[in-house]
Amino acid sequence: MENLTFQYPTWYLFLCLGLGIGYALIVYLRDKTFLEEASWLKWIMAILRTLAVTMLAALLLSPLIKSLMTDTKKPIVVLAQDQSESVMSDMSEEELQTYKTNYANLKTTLSETYDLKEYAFGNEVREGVDFAFTDKVSNMSEVLKSMYDLYSNQNLGAIVLASDGIYNEGSNPVYASTRLGAPIYTVALGDTTPQKDVLIKRIFHNKIAYLGDKFSIQVDVSAQNSAGEATNMTISKVVNGKNKKLQNVPISIKKNDFFKTQEIILEADQAGVQRFRIALNKVAGEVTTTNNVKEIFIDVLDARQKILVVANSPHPDLTAIKQVVEKNKNYEIKIEYINKLKANVDDYNFVILHQLPSTTNDASSLLNQLNSKKKPRLFIVGSQSNLGLVSSAQDLLSIKGDTNTPNEVQGITATDFSLFTIDDNTKENLPNFAPLNAPFGDFAASANGQTLLYQRIGKVDTKYPLFMLGEVRDIKTGILAAEGIWKWKMFDYLQHQNHDIFDEIIGKSIQYLTLKEDKRKFRISLDKNIFNENEPILFDGEVYNENYELINESDVSLTIKNEAGKEFPFTFNKTASSYSLKAGLFPVGNYTYKGSTFYNGQELNYKGQFSVQPLQLESFVTTADHGLLRQLSEQFGGEIVYPADIASISDKIKDKKSVKPVLYQTTKTRSVINLKWVFFLLMGILIVEWFLRRYYGAY
């Protein structure tokens, strides 16, 4: 429907008509040119002139044509098919073919009346259904959330969700999508009859362990309808694709609803990602054995930092340091005394020298070893320290004074310290801690380090450094110019019933001093070392120039090798200043990789490893949960049907009065002056008038 409107009052059209008539009268009333012609000629030309002028004047009123258009939108019906492995576990090939035929018929019927959308879900929500049933997880709440995001503002009529009701990722779908305003019809797949089954339900274990340690794993064993049966749990280590048996644990199943947690102690005897296989022997009549086996991957690290504390004599500070270090599993600490030193410095990553060099032992041999190996170190100054030798042994702080008459000092944090962050609570409370004993004298800080703590003597805040950290000649060094930090530990517990402040100051300082900087010019990184089999492997690459600036001028190649020696070559993609590679999915197993590039005529290489572990969530629960599907349908005003009755869904949706087309009306406005036919009409009127005047001799 079209309507003509004006931006000015409609009665202005009479003025336009009057203007046209007036113009025609002026032109033709007293014109003597056509006296000899028939009278009708002047009337026709006058009418033509009136029409032309009237139309031109009317166009100045900006007339508009408004068109009202009506669009009918069919209701949207979504078909969502669960394609996880558990759906197919109880379905024969014949049953699958029958279901696919019924599904196709329903799809055809619905598409005749509704705007049909088809999705598959499992690992992810995606368009189209291929009935592969290979997804390793099932996330029902995600598909409902996706449908809400896509169609909540459209005419969503209904959702048909075909599943066995088993979900092992995401939240309970009954509570996940309460905002969805469309009925949900569920197709109940799978078998709800509990079958005879023995399975490994889950395994609890740490993702990392340290070389030489023993670690524990806990295996949850479950059994259904298997009372009186017995099985064996075999724990093996998978090396080069072969199983090396480690332990064998017999398990007796005493009731039909059986559950047991078995603890296993294993030894981390080899560095790298280790693959362990836990398997249960099959019992007679068991419906499936896919859930009898589970593999775990544990990253065994040989990266524990070894810390050596060398002291001039026994002191309570040593125990305080040892306790804070032992809280971090990345550290291993040993305490020895300088006069009976047996430890090989080469075996340690970091050395703490407590009151060394001292007045009785210059520790020159130890210092020479540390300097030659560029070992990071921390000096703790005390009453037994030789201040002159301590000052010459490091380039952070020079102390000139007397250790026999110490000052009692407290620590206040430096505002400009930037090597690591200190909690505001620590900054506020540390100045109130019990005082330490610092030498009386002059303290001169060099520009090679940063001051973490300054000395507060009495109520006076000084600029004398108490604790300094820095890096000189590529050697990380720290110096604490006082003894008695054991008092901080005791005071912290007395005030707060914990050691958080003490642990932060000492722990973060040791962490900074022991941290090794990676100065390689070519690096390849993964966000983790162990991936699930449904996760793509993503690599990042970096190449640095002589100034350690990121560059990506050269090409970077990568070769991944599996346990059988098969190689998979790749080439990195260049990003803004680095490299990236999406290698895709890999089968379960251990892999090594080697990256190569050329820079300045030199070949740079980087090696690493990763592992892919199986994802067995779909085998943990094999009994369909139709109760959840029924609850989901009832909550959203739908119904549950079984595969044989899937065709009835079309009629059920038609019976829903709320599922109907929606009419959308839109208004389109066009200016009359832009209509081509108006232009040609006006031009035609003027041409005809001109022709008549020309023909009868007016021009």
C-alpha positions as CSV (number, residue, x, y, z in Angstrom):
1,M,0.0,0.0,0.0
2,E,1.3,3.4,-1.0
3,N,0.3,6.8,0.3
4,L,1.2,10.3,-0.9
5,T,2.2,12.8,1.7
6,F,3.5,16.3,1.8
7,Q,5.9,18.1,4.1
8,Y,3.6,21.2,3.9
9,P,-0.2,21.6,4.4
10,T,-2.2,19.9,1.6
11,W,-4.2,23.0,0.8
12,Y,-1.0,24.5,-0.6
13,L,-1.9,22.4,-3.7
14,F,-4.7,24.9,-4.5
15,L,-2.1,27.7,-4.5
16,C,-0.1,25.6,-6.9
17,L,-3.1,25.1,-9.1
18,G,-3.9,28.8,-8.9
19,L,-0.3,29.6,-9.9
20,G,-0.6,27.3,-12.9
21,I,-4.0,28.8,-14.0
22,G,-2.7,32.4,-13.5
23,Y,0.5,31.7,-15.6
24,A,-1.6,30.1,-18.4
25,L,-4.0,33.1,-18.4
26,I,-1.1,35.5,-18.7
27,V,0.4,33.7,-21.6
28,Y,-2.7,32.9,-23.6
29,L,-5.5,35.4,-22.6
30,R,-4.2,38.3,-24.7
31,D,-2.1,36.3,-27.2
32,K,-3.3,37.3,-30.7
33,T,-1.1,34.7,-32.4
34,F,-3.7,32.0,-32.7
35,L,-6.8,34.1,-33.6
36,E,-7.1,32.4,-36.9
37,E,-6.9,28.9,-35.4
38,A,-9.6,26.9,-33.9
39,S,-10.5,28.0,-30.3
40,W,-9.8,24.5,-28.9
41,L,-6.1,24.9,-29.7
42,K,-5.6,27.7,-27.2
43,W,-7.5,25.8,-24.6
44,I,-5.3,22.7,-25.0
45,M,-2.1,24.7,-24.8
46,A,-3.4,26.6,-21.7
47,I,-4.3,23.4,-20.0
48,L,-0.9,22.0,-20.8
49,R,0.8,25.1,-19.4
50,T,-1.4,25.0,-16.3
51,L,-0.5,21.3,-15.7
52,A,3.3,21.9,-16.1
53,V,3.4,24.9,-13.8
54,T,1.1,23.3,-11.2
55,M,3.3,20.1,-11.2
56,L,6.5,22.2,-10.8
57,A,5.0,24.1,-8.0
58,A,3.7,21.0,-6.3
59,L,7.2,19.4,-6.5
60,L,8.5,22.3,-4.4
61,L,6.2,21.1,-1.6
62,S,8.5,18.0,-1.4
63,P,5.8,15.3,-1.8
64,L,6.7,11.9,-0.5
65,I,5.4,8.4,-1.3
66,K,5.1,6.1,1.7
67,S,5.0,2.4,1.0
68,L,3.9,-0.1,3.7
69,M,5.5,-3.5,3.1
70,T,4.5,-6.7,4.9
71,D,6.9,-9.6,5.3
72,T,5.9,-13.0,6.6
73,K,8.5,-14.8,8.6
74,K,8.1,-18.5,9.2
75,P,8.8,-19.8,12.7
76,I,12.3,-21.2,13.2
77,V,12.6,-24.8,14.2
78,V,16.1,-26.0,15.3
79,L,17.1,-29.6,15.0
80,A,20.0,-30.3,17.3
81,Q,21.7,-33.8,17.2
82,D,24.1,-35.1,19.9
83,Q,27.1,-36.5,18.1
84,S,29.1,-37.8,21.1
85,E,30.4,-41.3,21.3
86,S,28.0,-42.5,24.0
87,V,25.0,-42.0,21.7
88,M,26.2,-44.7,19.3
89,S,27.5,-47.1,22.0
90,D,24.1,-49.0,22.3
91,M,22.9,-48.6,18.7
92,S,23.3,-51.3,16.1
93,E,24.0,-50.4,12.4
94,E,20.5,-51.4,11.5
95,E,19.0,-49.2,14.2
96,L,21.2,-46.3,13.1
97,Q,20.0,-46.6,9.5
98,T,16.4,-46.6,10.7
99,Y,17.0,-43.6,12.9
100,K,18.7,-41.7,10.0
101,T,15.8,-42.4,7.7
102,N,13.2,-41.2,10.3
103,Y,15.4,-38.2,11.1
104,A,15.5,-37.3,7.3
105,N,11.7,-37.6,7.0
106,L,11.2,-35.3,10.0
107,K,13.6,-32.8,8.5
108,T,11.7,-32.8,5.2
109,T,8.3,-32.4,6.9
110,L,9.4,-29.6,9.1
111,S,11.2,-27.7,6.3
112,E,7.9,-27.5,4.4
113,T,6.3,-25.4,7.1
114,Y,9.1,-23.9,9.1
115,D,12.4,-22.2,8.7
116,L,14.6,-25.2,9.6
117,K,18.0,-24.9,11.2
118,E,20.2,-28.0,11.8
119,Y,23.0,-28.2,14.3
120,A,25.3,-30.9,15.7
121,F,26.8,-30.7,19.2
122,G,29.4,-32.5,21.3
123,N,32.9,-31.0,21.4
124,E,31.4,-27.9,19.9
125,V,28.2,-26.6,18.4
126,R,28.3,-26.6,14.6
127,E,26.0,-26.5,11.6
128,G,25.0,-29.7,9.8
129,V,24.8,-33.3,11.0
130,D,26.9,-36.1,9.7
131,F,26.0,-38.9,12.2
132,A,29.7,-39.7,12.8
133,F,29.2,-39.9,16.6
134,T,32.9,-39.3,17.2
135,D,32.8,-36.3,19.6
136,K,34.7,-37.0,22.8
137,V,32.5,-34.8,25.1
138,S,28.9,-33.8,25.3
139,N,27.9,-30.3,26.3
140,M,24.1,-29.9,26.2
141,S,24.0,-26.6,28.0
142,E,26.3,-25.0,25.3
143,V,23.9,-25.9,22.5
144,L,21.0,-24.3,24.3
145,K,23.1,-21.2,25.1
146,S,24.1,-21.0,21.4
147,M,20.5,-21.2,20.3
148,Y,19.5,-18.4,22.7
149,D,22.4,-16.2,21.4
150,L,21.4,-16.9,17.7
151,Y,17.6,-16.8,17.8
152,S,16.3,-15.2,21.0
153,N,15.4,-12.0,19.1
154,Q,13.8,-14.0,16.2
155,N,10.7,-16.0,15.8
156,L,12.0,-19.2,17.4
157,G,9.2,-21.7,17.3
158,A,10.7,-24.9,18.8
159,I,13.9,-26.9,19.4
160,V,14.2,-30.6,18.7
161,L,17.1,-32.0,20.7
162,A,18.1,-35.6,20.1
163,S,20.4,-37.0,22.8
164,D,20.9,-39.8,25.3
165,G,20.8,-37.3,28.2
166,I,24.4,-37.8,29.1
167,Y,26.5,-34.7,29.5
168,N,30.0,-34.5,30.8
169,E,31.0,-31.0,30.1
170,G,29.3,-27.7,31.0
171,S,26.4,-27.2,33.5
172,N,23.1,-29.1,33.9
173,P,21.0,-28.0,30.8
174,V,17.9,-27.8,33.0
175,Y,19.3,-24.8,34.8
176,A,21.6,-23.4,32.1
177,S,19.1,-21.8,29.7
178,T,16.0,-20.6,31.7
179,R,15.7,-17.6,29.4
180,L,15.0,-19.7,26.3
181,G,11.4,-18.9,25.3
182,A,10.6,-21.8,23.0
183,P,9.4,-25.4,23.6
184,I,12.0,-28.1,23.6
185,Y,11.1,-31.5,22.2
186,T,13.7,-34.2,23.1
187,V,14.3,-37.4,21.3
188,A,15.4,-40.0,23.8
189,L,18.3,-42.0,22.4
190,G,20.4,-44.7,24.1
191,D,19.5,-47.4,26.6
192,T,18.5,-46.7,30.2
193,T,18.9,-50.3,31.4
194,P,22.0,-50.6,33.6
195,Q,24.4,-53.2,32.1
196,K,27.1,-55.3,33.6
197,D,30.1,-53.1,33.5
198,V,33.4,-52.5,35.3
199,L,35.0,-49.2,34.7
200,I,37.7,-46.7,35.8
201,K,35.5,-43.7,36.7
202,R,38.3,-41.2,37.3
203,I,41.9,-40.8,38.3
204,F,43.2,-38.1,40.5
205,H,46.9,-37.1,40.0
206,N,49.2,-34.2,39.9
207,K,50.1,-32.9,36.5
208,I,53.8,-32.6,37.4
209,A,56.3,-34.5,39.6
210,Y,60.0,-34.1,40.2
211,L,62.7,-36.5,39.2
212,G,63.5,-39.0,41.9
213,D,60.3,-38.4,43.9
214,K,57.5,-40.8,44.6
215,F,54.0,-39.6,43.9
216,S,50.5,-40.9,44.5
217,I,47.6,-41.4,42.2
218,Q,44.1,-42.3,43.3
219,V,42.0,-44.5,41.0
220,D,38.2,-44.6,41.4
221,V,36.9,-48.0,40.4
222,S,33.2,-48.5,39.8
223,A,31.1,-51.6,38.9
224,Q,27.4,-52.2,38.0
225,N,25.6,-55.5,38.3
226,S,28.8,-57.4,38.8
227,A,28.5,-58.6,42.4
228,G,30.7,-61.6,43.1
229,E,33.1,-60.9,40.3
230,A,36.8,-60.2,40.6
231,T,39.2,-58.2,38.4
232,N,42.8,-57.1,38.4
233,M,44.0,-53.5,38.1
234,T,47.3,-53.3,36.1
235,I,49.4,-50.2,36.2
236,S,51.9,-50.0,33.3
237,K,54.2,-47.4,31.9
238,V,54.0,-46.8,28.2
239,V,57.5,-46.5,26.7
240,N,57.9,-46.3,22.9
241,G,54.4,-47.7,22.4
242,K,55.1,-50.7,24.6
243,N,53.6,-51.4,28.1
244,K,56.0,-52.0,31.0
245,K,54.0,-53.5,33.9
246,L,54.7,-51.8,37.2
247,Q,52.0,-53.1,39.6
248,N,49.1,-55.4,39.7
249,V,46.3,-54.9,42.3
250,P,43.5,-57.5,42.7
251,I,40.0,-56.1,43.2
252,S,37.0,-58.0,44.5
253,I,33.5,-56.7,43.6
254,K,31.2,-57.4,46.6
255,K,27.9,-55.7,45.4
256,N,26.1,-54.6,42.3
257,D,26.6,-50.9,43.0
258,F,30.3,-51.1,43.7
259,F,32.8,-48.2,44.2
260,K,36.3,-48.2,45.5
261,T,39.2,-45.7,45.6
262,Q,42.6,-47.4,45.1
263,E,45.8,-45.4,45.9
264,I,48.9,-46.2,43.8
265,I,52.4,-45.0,44.6
266,L,54.6,-44.5,41.5
267,E,58.2,-43.3,41.1
268,A,59.3,-40.5,38.9
269,D,62.5,-42.2,37.6
270,Q,62.8,-40.4,34.2
271,A,62.5,-36.8,33.2
272,G,60.0,-35.7,30.6
273,V,56.3,-36.4,30.1
274,Q,55.6,-40.0,31.3
275,R,52.6,-42.0,30.1
276,F,51.0,-44.4,32.5
277,R,48.2,-46.9,31.6
278,I,45.7,-48.2,34.2
279,A,43.6,-51.1,33.1
280,L,41.0,-53.4,34.6
281,N,40.6,-57.0,33.4
282,K,37.3,-57.8,31.7
283,V,34.7,-59.7,33.7
284,A,32.3,-62.2,32.2
285,G,29.3,-60.7,30.4
286,E,30.6,-57.1,30.5
287,V,28.8,-54.9,28.0
288,T,31.8,-52.8,27.1
289,T,35.5,-52.6,27.9
290,T,36.3,-49.2,26.5
291,N,36.0,-47.7,30.0
292,N,38.2,-50.4,31.5
293,V,41.3,-48.5,30.5
294,K,42.5,-45.0,31.2
295,E,45.8,-43.3,30.5
296,I,47.4,-40.4,32.3
297,F,50.3,-38.2,31.5
298,I,52.6,-36.7,34.1
299,D,55.3,-34.2,33.4
300,V,58.4,-35.2,35.4
301,L,60.6,-32.2,35.8
302,D,64.4,-32.2,36.4
303,A,64.3,-28.5,37.0
304,R,64.4,-28.3,40.8
305,Q,66.6,-25.5,42.0
306,K,69.3,-26.7,44.4
307,I,70.2,-24.1,47.1
308,L,73.3,-24.3,49.2
309,V,73.5,-22.4,52.5
310,V,77.1,-21.9,53.7
311,A,77.3,-20.5,57.2
312,N,80.1,-19.4,59.4
313,S,78.5,-21.0,62.4
314,P,75.1,-22.2,63.6
315,H,72.4,-19.6,63.7
316,P,68.6,-19.5,64.0
317,D,68.5,-17.6,60.7
318,L,69.4,-20.8,59.0
319,T,66.4,-22.7,60.1
320,A,64.1,-19.7,59.2
321,I,65.6,-19.6,55.7
322,K,65.3,-23.4,55.3
323,Q,61.6,-23.5,56.3
324,V,60.6,-20.8,53.8
325,V,62.6,-22.4,51.0
326,E,61.1,-25.9,51.6
327,K,57.6,-24.5,51.1
328,N,58.4,-24.3,47.4
329,K,58.6,-27.7,45.7
330,N,60.8,-26.2,43.1
331,Y,63.6,-25.8,45.6
332,E,65.9,-28.2,47.4
333,I,68.0,-26.8,50.1
334,K,71.1,-28.0,52.1
335,I,72.9,-26.3,54.9
336,E,76.7,-26.7,55.5
337,Y,79.4,-24.8,57.5
338,I,82.4,-23.2,55.9
339,N,84.9,-25.2,58.1
340,K,83.4,-28.5,57.1
341,L,82.2,-27.7,53.6
342,K,81.9,-30.9,51.6
343,A,79.3,-29.9,49.0
344,N,80.3,-29.4,45.4
345,V,79.3,-25.8,44.4
346,D,78.8,-27.0,40.8
347,D,75.9,-29.1,41.9
348,Y,73.9,-26.1,43.2
349,N,72.1,-23.3,41.4
350,F,72.2,-20.7,44.2
351,V,74.3,-20.1,47.3
352,I,73.5,-18.2,50.5
353,L,76.5,-17.0,52.5
354,H,75.6,-16.4,56.1
355,Q,78.1,-14.1,57.8
356,L,80.7,-14.9,55.2
357,P,83.4,-13.7,54.6
358,S,83.9,-13.7,58.4
359,T,86.6,-12.5,60.7
360,T,87.8,-16.1,61.1
361,N,87.3,-17.3,57.5
362,D,87.7,-15.3,54.3
363,A,85.8,-17.9,52.2
364,S,88.1,-17.0,49.3
365,S,88.1,-20.4,47.8
366,L,84.3,-20.6,47.8
367,L,84.0,-17.1,46.4
368,N,86.4,-17.9,43.6
369,Q,84.3,-21.0,42.6
370,L,81.1,-18.9,42.7
371,N,82.7,-16.2,40.5
372,S,84.2,-18.7,38.0
373,K,80.8,-20.4,37.6
374,K,78.8,-17.2,37.8
375,K,76.6,-18.6,40.5
376,P,74.0,-16.2,41.9
377,R,74.5,-15.6,45.6
378,L,73.0,-13.9,48.7
379,F,75.2,-12.3,51.4
380,I,73.7,-12.1,54.9
381,V,75.8,-9.7,57.1
382,G,76.1,-10.4,60.9
383,S,78.3,-9.8,63.9
384,Q,80.8,-12.4,62.6
385,S,81.2,-10.8,59.2
386,N,84.4,-9.1,57.9
387,L,82.8,-5.9,56.5
388,G,85.8,-5.1,54.4
389,L,85.8,-8.5,52.7
390,V,82.1,-8.5,52.3
391,S,82.2,-5.1,50.6
392,S,84.9,-6.3,48.2
393,A,83.1,-9.6,47.5
394,Q,80.1,-7.9,45.9
395,D,79.4,-4.6,44.0
396,L,76.0,-3.7,45.5
397,L,76.7,-2.2,48.9
398,S,79.9,-0.9,50.7
399,I,79.8,-1.0,54.5
400,K,82.3,0.8,56.7
401,G,81.7,0.2,60.3
402,D,81.8,-2.0,63.4
403,T,80.0,-5.2,63.9
404,N,80.8,-5.3,67.6
405,T,78.3,-2.4,68.3
406,P,75.3,-3.2,66.1
407,N,72.2,-1.0,65.5
408,E,68.8,-2.3,66.0
409,V,67.0,-1.6,62.7
410,Q,63.6,-2.2,61.2
411,G,62.9,-2.5,57.5
412,I,60.9,0.0,55.4
413,T,60.1,-0.8,51.7
414,A,61.6,1.4,49.0
415,T,59.0,3.1,46.9
416,D,61.1,2.9,43.7
417,F,61.9,-0.9,43.9
418,S,60.8,-2.6,40.6
419,L,62.4,-6.0,40.4
420,F,59.2,-7.6,41.8
421,T,56.1,-6.5,43.5
422,I,55.4,-6.4,47.3
423,D,52.0,-6.7,48.7
424,D,50.5,-3.5,50.3
425,N,49.9,-5.4,53.5
426,T,53.6,-6.3,53.7
427,K,54.6,-2.7,53.1
428,E,52.3,-1.5,55.9
429,N,53.2,-4.1,58.5
430,L,56.9,-4.9,58.0
431,P,58.2,-1.6,59.6
432,N,56.5,-2.7,62.8
433,F,58.4,-6.1,62.9
434,A,61.0,-6.9,65.5
435,P,64.3,-5.1,64.8
436,L,67.3,-6.9,63.2
437,N,71.0,-6.3,64.1
438,A,72.9,-4.3,61.5
439,P,76.5,-3.0,61.7
440,F,77.0,0.5,63.0
441,G,78.7,2.6,60.3
442,D,78.3,4.1,56.9
443,F,76.4,2.4,54.0
444,A,77.0,3.3,50.4
445,A,74.8,1.8,47.7
446,S,76.1,1.5,44.2
447,A,74.1,2.0,41.0
448,N,74.3,-1.7,40.2
449,G,71.3,-2.7,42.2
450,Q,68.0,-1.7,43.7
451,T,67.2,-1.2,47.3
452,L,64.3,-3.4,48.5
453,L,64.4,-2.3,52.2
454,Y,65.9,0.8,53.9
455,Q,66.9,0.9,57.6
456,R,64.7,2.5,60.2
457,I,66.8,3.3,63.3
458,G,64.6,4.0,66.2
459,K,62.0,6.4,64.8
460,V,64.2,7.8,62.1
461,D,63.8,6.5,58.5
462,T,67.2,6.5,56.9
463,K,68.5,6.0,53.4
464,Y,70.9,3.3,54.6
465,P,70.1,0.2,52.6
466,L,69.1,-2.9,54.6
467,F,68.3,-5.3,51.7
468,M,69.6,-4.8,48.1
469,L,69.3,-6.9,45.0
470,G,70.8,-6.6,41.5
471,E,72.8,-8.1,38.7
472,V,76.5,-7.3,38.2
473,R,78.5,-8.9,35.4
474,D,75.6,-11.2,34.6
475,I,75.6,-12.5,38.2
476,K,72.5,-12.0,40.3
477,T,73.5,-10.9,43.8
478,G,71.7,-9.9,47.0
479,I,72.9,-8.6,50.3
480,L,71.0,-8.4,53.6
481,A,73.0,-6.1,55.8
482,A,71.6,-7.5,59.1
483,E,71.1,-10.7,61.0
484,G,68.1,-12.0,63.0
485,I,65.5,-12.5,60.4
486,W,64.3,-15.5,62.5
487,K,62.7,-12.8,64.7
488,W,60.7,-11.6,61.7
489,K,59.3,-15.1,61.2
490,M,58.4,-15.4,64.9
491,F,56.9,-11.9,65.0
492,D,54.8,-12.5,61.9
493,Y,53.3,-15.6,63.4
494,L,52.7,-13.8,66.7
495,Q,50.8,-11.0,65.0
496,H,49.0,-12.8,62.2
497,Q,49.1,-16.6,63.0
498,N,50.9,-17.1,59.7
499,H,54.3,-16.4,58.0
500,D,52.9,-14.7,54.9
501,I,54.9,-11.4,55.2
502,F,58.1,-13.1,56.0
503,D,57.6,-15.7,53.3
504,E,56.9,-13.0,50.7
505,I,60.1,-10.9,51.5
506,I,62.5,-13.9,51.7
507,G,60.7,-16.1,49.2
508,K,60.4,-13.5,46.4
509,S,64.0,-12.4,46.9
510,I,65.2,-16.0,46.5
511,Q,62.9,-16.5,43.5
512,Y,64.4,-13.4,41.8
513,L,68.0,-14.4,42.5
514,T,67.5,-18.0,41.3
515,L,65.4,-17.2,38.2
516,K,67.4,-17.9,35.0
517,E,66.9,-15.6,32.1
518,D,66.4,-17.2,28.7
519,K,68.8,-15.4,26.4
520,R,68.4,-17.7,23.4
521,K,67.8,-15.8,20.2
522,F,65.3,-18.4,18.9
523,R,62.5,-19.8,21.0
524,I,59.4,-21.9,20.4
525,S,56.7,-22.1,23.1
526,L,53.6,-24.1,23.9
527,D,51.0,-23.0,26.4
528,K,51.3,-26.4,28.0
529,N,53.0,-29.8,27.6
530,I,50.0,-32.1,27.8
531,F,47.0,-31.8,25.5
532,N,43.7,-33.7,25.2
533,E,43.2,-35.5,21.9
534,N,40.5,-33.1,20.8
535,E,42.7,-30.0,21.4
536,P,44.7,-28.5,18.5
537,I,48.4,-28.0,19.1
538,L,49.3,-24.3,18.8
539,F,53.0,-23.1,18.7
540,D,54.4,-19.6,19.1
541,G,57.9,-18.7,17.7
542,E,60.2,-15.8,18.5
543,V,63.5,-14.7,16.9
544,Y,65.6,-11.9,18.4
545,N,68.3,-9.8,16.9
546,E,71.6,-8.7,18.7
547,N,69.7,-6.1,20.7
548,Y,67.1,-8.7,21.7
549,E,64.4,-7.1,19.6
550,L,61.7,-9.3,18.0
551,I,62.1,-9.8,14.3
552,N,60.5,-12.1,11.7
553,E,62.5,-11.7,8.6
554,S,63.5,-15.3,8.1
555,D,61.3,-18.4,7.6
556,V,60.9,-20.8,10.5
557,S,60.2,-24.6,10.0
558,L,59.1,-27.2,12.5
559,T,59.2,-30.9,12.4
560,I,57.1,-33.0,14.8
561,K,58.1,-36.6,15.4
562,N,56.0,-39.3,17.0
563,E,57.2,-42.4,19.0
564,A,57.4,-44.5,15.9
565,G,59.8,-42.0,14.2
566,K,57.3,-40.6,11.7
567,E,57.9,-36.9,11.0
568,F,55.3,-34.2,10.3
569,P,56.9,-31.1,8.7
570,F,55.3,-27.6,9.2
571,T,56.2,-24.0,8.4
572,F,55.3,-21.1,10.8
573,N,53.1,-18.2,9.8
574,K,54.5,-14.7,10.3
575,T,52.6,-12.4,12.6
576,A,53.3,-8.7,13.3
577,S,56.7,-9.4,14.9
578,S,56.8,-13.1,15.7
579,Y,55.6,-16.5,14.4
580,S,52.6,-18.7,15.0
581,L,51.6,-22.2,13.9
582,K,48.4,-24.2,14.3
583,A,49.5,-27.8,13.9
584,G,46.0,-29.3,14.4
585,L,45.0,-32.5,16.2
586,F,47.4,-35.4,16.9
587,P,46.7,-39.0,18.0
588,V,47.4,-40.0,21.6
589,G,51.1,-40.4,22.3
590,N,54.4,-38.6,23.1
591,Y,55.9,-36.3,20.5
592,T,59.2,-34.4,20.1
593,Y,59.6,-31.3,17.9
594,K,62.5,-29.4,16.4
595,G,62.3,-25.9,15.0
596,S,64.9,-24.4,12.7
597,T,65.6,-21.0,11.2
598,F,68.5,-19.1,9.7
599,Y,69.6,-15.7,11.0
600,N,72.8,-13.8,10.0
601,G,74.0,-16.9,8.2
602,Q,73.7,-19.1,11.3
603,E,71.3,-21.9,11.8
604,L,69.3,-21.6,15.0
605,N,67.5,-24.7,16.5
606,Y,65.0,-25.3,19.3
607,K,63.9,-28.6,20.6
608,G,61.0,-29.6,22.8
609,Q,58.3,-32.2,23.5
610,F,54.6,-32.5,24.2
611,S,52.1,-35.3,24.7
612,V,48.6,-36.0,23.7
613,Q,46.4,-37.8,26.2
614,P,43.1,-39.7,25.5
615,L,39.8,-38.1,26.4
616,Q,37.6,-40.8,27.8
617,L,34.7,-38.9,29.3
618,E,32.2,-40.5,27.0
619,S,33.0,-44.0,28.4
620,F,32.6,-43.1,32.1
621,V,28.8,-43.1,31.9
622,T,27.1,-45.5,29.4
623,T,23.5,-45.6,30.8
624,A,21.2,-43.0,29.1
625,D,19.6,-40.4,31.3
626,H,16.1,-40.0,29.9
627,G,14.9,-38.5,33.1
628,L,17.0,-35.4,32.4
629,L,15.5,-35.1,28.9
630,R,12.0,-35.4,30.3
631,Q,12.6,-32.7,32.9
632,L,14.1,-30.5,30.2
633,S,11.1,-30.9,27.9
634,E,8.6,-30.3,30.7
635,Q,10.4,-27.2,31.9
636,F,10.2,-25.6,28.4
637,G,6.7,-26.7,27.5
638,G,7.7,-29.5,25.1
639,E,7.5,-33.3,25.2
640,I,9.9,-36.3,25.1
641,V,9.5,-38.8,22.3
642,Y,11.4,-42.0,21.4
643,P,13.2,-42.6,18.1
644,A,10.3,-44.7,16.7
645,D,7.9,-41.8,17.2
646,I,10.1,-39.1,15.9
647,A,7.7,-38.3,13.1
648,S,5.1,-37.2,15.6
649,I,7.1,-34.1,16.5
650,S,5.9,-32.3,13.5
651,D,2.3,-32.6,14.6
652,K,3.1,-31.7,18.2
653,I,4.7,-28.5,17.0
654,K,1.7,-27.7,14.8
655,D,-0.6,-28.2,17.8
656,K,1.3,-25.5,19.6
657,K,-0.7,-22.3,19.0
658,S,2.3,-20.2,20.0
659,V,4.3,-21.5,17.0
660,K,3.0,-19.4,14.2
661,P,4.3,-17.0,11.5
662,V,5.1,-13.5,12.4
663,L,4.2,-10.5,10.2
664,Y,6.8,-7.8,10.0
665,Q,5.7,-4.4,8.5
666,T,8.2,-1.9,7.3
667,T,7.6,1.6,5.8
668,K,9.6,2.9,2.9
669,T,9.6,6.6,2.1
670,R,10.5,7.9,-1.4
671,S,10.6,11.5,-2.7
672,V,8.3,12.0,-5.7
673,I,10.9,14.2,-7.3
674,N,13.1,11.2,-7.6
675,L,10.5,9.2,-9.6
676,K,11.6,9.0,-13.3
677,W,8.0,8.8,-14.6
678,V,7.3,12.2,-13.1
679,F,10.2,13.7,-15.0
680,F,9.2,12.1,-18.3
681,L,5.5,13.2,-17.8
682,L,6.5,16.8,-17.1
683,M,8.9,16.8,-20.0
684,G,6.2,15.3,-22.3
685,I,3.7,18.0,-21.3
686,L,6.2,20.8,-22.1
687,I,7.3,19.1,-25.4
688,V,3.7,18.8,-26.6
689,E,3.0,22.5,-25.8
690,W,6.2,23.6,-27.5
691,F,5.4,21.5,-30.5
692,L,1.9,22.9,-30.9
693,R,3.2,26.5,-30.5
694,R,5.9,25.8,-33.0
695,Y,3.7,24.1,-35.5
696,Y,1.1,26.8,-35.5
697,G,3.7,29.5,-35.9
698,A,4.2,31.0,-32.4
699,Y,8.0,30.7,-32.6
